[in-house]
Amino acid sequence: MATTKSKDSKRLAQCIKCKHSTLKQWMENPIIAICHIRHERFVAACDRQCTFFELSGNPNPEITHYDEYEEEENF
């Protein structure tokens, strides 16, 4: 029989509310979260399971807006 992880190991969360993300938006596209732990990009407002989620506590997180695409950045 397969074992399952406890419910606490992964939480349903949104990156836009996580303290480990930097938020960016290009033109009118969805907001993107750059995760400082996983070093990956995610759509910030989508529900996803994450073991690293920690609530930022900021009701109005800072979002950097861009009018055009920039060269690929290292994060």
C-alpha angles and dihedrals in degrees: 000000000000119000122229129214118246117265090247095061092071124028128194103244147150120237090220088071097044124104091215095067138086113208124220135170128194114206109308096334123120118283113266124212119210107206114219092200103045095030090224138117124241137174099264100218098047120106112243138159114253133171092200100053116132120172111246094207090217110126091194108038118194114257120192110218126207129195093201140017118273131204117284111281129210115235 
